[in-house]
Each structure stands twice: as structure tokens, then as C-alpha cells.
Amino acid sequence: MRNWKKPLSILLVILVLLFVGLAVHSNSKPSANGNKIQVVAGENFWGNLVSQVGGTHVKVTSIVSDPNADPHEYEATNTDARSVANANYVVLNGAGYDSWGDKLLAANPSSSRRVLHVADLVGKKDGDNPHLWYSPDYVNTMVDRVAYDLETLDPADKTYFETQLKKTHDSLAGYQNQITAIKQQYGGTKVAATEDIFVYLANAAGLNLISPPAFIEAVAEGNDPPAQSIAQFQQQLQSGEAKVLVYNLQTVTPLTDNVKKMAADNNIPIVGVTETLTPLGASFQAWMGAEVAALQNALNSASR
């Protein structure tokens, strides 16, 4: 009796485990009446936009969110790996900004998981300026794609996602109209920036970003700018050629501090910008709106 009872008991345990595993797997699928779509965003600004489009039908985990840290230096954790492994949908910035996310995806492959690289969506690649969220056009393209992906994951709630998408676009129009107003009033104004985080916004606002490309690109990559570019930047500030300085508060070095001090000494208005939502917990629109308003105020002040 013992000889057949033991194999039978083992078989029963295996069957129970298989049943539980199948139940967990089926419960993990998003549906109109079931669980929320599990979303992981590489950065909280993208995560916030996914939350707006997905509404009550998504649960979003944003990985990079500390407004006091440099996102370029982020290192993934075991918790991040677990989040990605359990996700139905992963949104990464791409263009080399969050390459750690690609490693997590490679370590936790899933044929049912959808992945969005915003850089790929807008035609950018590694080596290109990765600060894509400062382009209004790229933001609009991104939320449209998010709605499509969520509808693909949860077709039964397509109408809901379409409604949420319209609300999101309507809300985004606020800060984007501010940018248009800057372009109409101050288009062509010469401005400076400590790094390339400001390039997309400067282009959208029609501003003339005169900072040496070699300087702003080197700072963004954590390298020392060429001496000639430093001297050129200093001359632009000392002469008053640059009317406003945009300063990345999350990529601070002794060199950028010196540039900031030089701008202040020459009465050039300074606008601080960040790479993650500030304050923590703010909506994307509130964050961008505050920065664009600060830029507009600085331009107003410089024109007096």
C-alpha cells in the first residue's frame, strides 16, 4: 500500500500547484470586470501620464521619482525587477536614458507584456537628446500610443480609455498653450541653458538657444566640457547676449554652479527645471505649467 500511496500523494500536490498557478495566471490578466492593468513606468512623468489615460483601470508603479537625485545615475533594484516581471505594460523613455529597464525586461521576458519605448515612438535612438518629455509634440504622441496600448490590453474598456485620453489632451493644452504664447511674444530671444534638457522646450517656444552644444551635451553626459566651450558660454553671460539662463536642478556640478553665479552677477534671470515631477506627487501638467510660467516670467523680466 505504501508503495503506491506516496507517488499518488506527490501527484496530488503537483496537480494542486498547477491549479493554483493557472488561477493566478488567469487573475493576472486585465479585463473590464477584473484586475487593473499592472503598469511599470521607468520615470514618474511618464507614469503620471499613463495614470491619467488609464484612470481607474490601471495600477502604475513609477521607478525613477526622486526629485533630489540625478536620473542618469539610477541603478535598478530587486524590487524594480519584481515589478517589471509582474507588469502587463512597461513604459520606458529610451534613447539610453533608462537602459537599466531594458536589462530588466531581458531578464523577465513575457510574450503577453506590451512595452513602449517613447524614443522609438518618436524616432529617437541612443545618443540623441533623451529629454523627450520637454517636447509637447512628443508628449501628445506618447499619450495617444498609451491609449492604444491600453485598449489592446483591455478591449472591453476601449470607450473608457478614449474618454480619458480626451481629458488628458484637454488638460495638456493648458501648458502647451503657454508655450505657444511665449513663441508669439518672445520668439527668437537668445537664451542659455546648462545642459540639453532645455533643447526641446526651447525649440517649441521658438527661443534661440545659444549655449555651445559641446558644453550642454558634455554636462548632460556627466563629462567635462571643452575649455573653448566654457569660455564661449561665459562670454555669452558676461556680455548679456543670453537673456535668460535655464538651469537643471538635478544635474549640478561646480561648473554649472559657477555658470549660475555668473548669470546672477550679470542680472540674468534664472529658471530652474527638473527631470522628474516636482514637487513629488504633482501632475505632469502642474509640473510643466509651473516651469513654463517661470520661463515666461523670466522673459518678461529680461525684456524690461
N, C-alpha and C positions, 0 to 999 in steps of 0.2 A: 504494500500500500504506500509506504513512504517513498518508494522509487518514482511513482507517477504523480504523487501529490506535490512534490517540490517543483517539478517542471510546470505543473498546472498553475501553481501559485505565482511563479515568475511570469508566466504568460498573462495572467490576470492583471498583474501590476503593469506590465507593458501596455496592455490594452487600455487601462485606466489613464496612463500617462499620455498615450496617443489621443484619447478622447479629450483630455484637458487641453493638450496642445492645440488640437483643432478648434476647440471652443475659444481659446484665447486668440487664435489667428483670425477666426471669423469676427470676433468682437473688435478687433483692431481696425477693421475696415470702416471708413466713414460712410455714413448713409443719412438720409433725410430724417430718419427717426432714431438713429443710433448714436454712436460716439462722435465726438468732434474730430475734425481733421487735425492730426498732430503735425505741427509745422515747426521747423527749426530755421531761424534766420541767422546768418553769420554776424550781422550787426543790427542794433536796435532800431536804426532809422528805417531799414527795410522791413524789419519785423513789425514796426508800428503800422506801416502801410498795409502789410498783409492782414493785420488785425482789423483795420478799417474796412478792407474789402471783404474779408471773411466773416466779420461780425461774430455772432453767437455760434457760428458753425465751425470755428477754428479755435485751437489752443496753440498759441505761439510762444516758443522759447527763443529768446534772443541771446546770443552768446557774448558778443562784444558790446558792453554797455557802460563801462566806467568812464565818466567824463573827465577824470583826472589822469587817465593813462593814455599812452600812445598806442593806438590800434595796430600800427605797423609792427609792434613788438609783441603782439599777443601770442601765447602758446596754449594750445588746446589741452584740456584736462580729460580725465577718465569720465567725468560727468558729461562733458560735451560728447564724447564718443557714444555713451549710452543714449543720449538724446537723439543723435543722428541715427543710431541703429533702430530706434523706435519710431522714427518720423515717417509720415506719409508724403511729406513735401519738404524739400530743403531749398532755401533761397540764399545764394552766395553772391557777393559783389563781383568777384572775378578780377581779371587783369592783374593777378598776382597779389591782390590786396589781402585775401584770406585763403592763401594756398593750403593752410592747415586744414581747411574744410574739405578740400579735395582728398587729402590723405585720410580723413575720417570716412568719407564716402567709399573710398577704395577698400578700406578695412571692413566695411559693413555693407556689402553690395545687396541690392534688392531690385528685382525686376518690376515690382509694383510701385516703387517710390518715384515720384516726379522730382526733378531737380531743375532749378532755374539759376543760371549764371547771368546776372544782369549785363555784364560786359559782353558776353556772346550775343545777347539780345540786341544790343545797340552797336555791334560791330567793332568792339574794342578787344585788344589782346594784351598779353603780358608785355610790359614795357610802356604801354600807353598810360596816360594820366588816369588813375583809378578812382578819382573822387567824383564818381558819376552822379551821385545824389544832388550835386550842386547844379545840374543841368535840368531845367524844368521839362524840356522835351523828353529826356531820358526817364524822368520820374513818371511822366504821363504814359510813356510806352511800357514801363515796368508794371504799373497798376493794371493796365489793360491785359497784360500777359498773366498776371496773378489771377485775375477774374477767370480767364480762360482755363488755367490750370486747375483752379478750384472746381469749376464746372465739370471738368473732365474727371476729377476725383469723386465728385458728388453730383451727378447729373440731375438728380431729383430736386436739387435746390438751385437750379440754374437761374430761375427768376429772382430768387433772393439775392444771389451774388450780383446779378445785373443791377438791381436796385442799390445795393451797397456801393457798387462801382460808380454809379452816377453821383451818389452822395459824396464819395471821395473826390471825384473830379471837381464837383461844385466847391468843395472846401479848399482844394488845392488852388483854385482860381484866385483866391484871396492874395496869397503872397506872390503868385505869378503875375497878377495884375500890377502889384507894386514894382516888380522888376520892369515891366513894360513902361510904367510911369517914369522910372529912372532913365530908361533908354530915351524916352521922348524929351526929358528935360536936361539930361547930362550926357547924352551920347557923345563919345569922342573924348571925354575928360580923361586926362592921364592919371593913372593910379598905380600904386605899387603893392606888392604882396611878398611875404617872407617865404612862401612856397606855393606849389602849383595847385593847392586846394581851391584857390580862387579863380582859376582859369575859366572853368565852365560858366560860372556865375558872371564873371566879367564879360564874357562873350555874349551871354544872354541879355545883359544890361547895356550892351553897346559901349562899354568902357574900354579905354586904351590902356592895357596892362603893359607898362614899360619896363618892369623889372627884368634884368638879364635872365633869359631862360636857363643858362648854365647855373645861376645862383639858386633859383627856386626849385629846380629839379634836383640839385645836389642836396639841398636841405630836406626835401621830401623823402629822399632815399637814405638820409642819415649820413651823408658824406660831406666832406669839406668842399665848399665852392672854390673855383679857381680864383686866384688873387685878383685877376683883372676884373672879374665879375663883381667882386666885393667892392673894389674901387669905383666901378661904374654905378653900382647901387648907391653907395654913399654920396656920390656926386649928384644923383637924381634927387636925393633927400635934401642935401645941403643947399642946392640951388633953388629948391621949391618947385622943381619941374613936376614931381609927383604931388598931387593934391590931397591924396588920402593913402594911408597905409593899412592894408589888411593883414592881420597877424593871427597865425594859427596858435591857439592857446594850448593845444595838446602836443605840439612838436616844438618844444622850447630848448634852445641851446644858448650858450654865452654869446654866440654870434647874432642870433635873432634878437636876444635881449639888447645888444648894442644897437642893432638897427632900430628897434622900438624906441630906445632912448634918444637916438639921433632924430627920429621923426618928432618926438615930443619937444626936443630942444629947438626944432625949427618950426614949431607950431603947426605941424601937420596932423590933422585928425586921425585917430587910430581906431580901427574896428576889429574887435576880437571875434574869431569864428572857431568852431569846434568840429570834430569829426564824428561825434556821437551826440545823441539827443541831450540838450542842456536847457533847463535842469533835467535831471534824471526823472523820467515819467512824463515829460512833456510830449505832446503830439508832434508829429513831423511838421505840420503846418504852423503850430505855435513857435516851434524852434526856428524854422526858416523865416517865418514872418518877423520875428524879433531881430534876426541878423540882417535881413533886408531893410528893415526900418532903421537899424543903426547905420547901415551903409548910406541910406538916403539922408539921414540927419547929418552924417559926416560930410557928404557932398554939399548939402545946404550950407553948412558952416564954412566949408572951404571956398564957397563962391561969394561970400560976403566981403 
